[in-house]
């Protein structure tokens, strides 16, 4: 497991606090969680926005109960989700630095109180997928689509056709709200049949 795996962001302060892993990425979800544990600042009225980064990004908004409020594919220049929902946390998966910088700027312009974290796909896949599913990209994407359907069903959200990016945004969001302890983490993140296949 990567030494920085799992928490959010305030770069310089983290290394000065006892108990922090010095190798922790300052923009990681692990750093975000560590910071929240220190300052205790977390507005319970806010929601979480999960983004699968791309020119056509997948985006999903979760409330504090873990329910999906909306999921969609959005264009690069579209940030209405930040404006239309009370967003307190944004978790982005994606390696493109330019696109991430674009989102970071938009988030900072929307509100200085929004907490931003960045993860890589291997983080949520480690918790959600089997070794067999993680091995092949096509299998990982198929698994993400099935898990996304479970997430929508759990939320009572009307089924809709999902792009692969939107499906992954739902997985990213579920991973993040579990890391933030907004939901019961003793419940497995994915329901599977006895043979290991993802329940449909």
ABEGO torsion letter per residue (X at the ends): XBAABGBBBBAAAAAABBGBBAABBAABAAAAAAAAAAAGBBBAABBBBBBBBEABBBBBBBBAAGBBABBBBBBAABAAAAAABBBABBBBBEABAAAAAAAAAAAAAABAABBBBBBBAAAAAAAABBAAAAABAAAAAAAAAAAAAAAAAAAGBBBBBBBAAAAAAAAAAAAAAAAAGABBAABBABBBBAAGBBBX
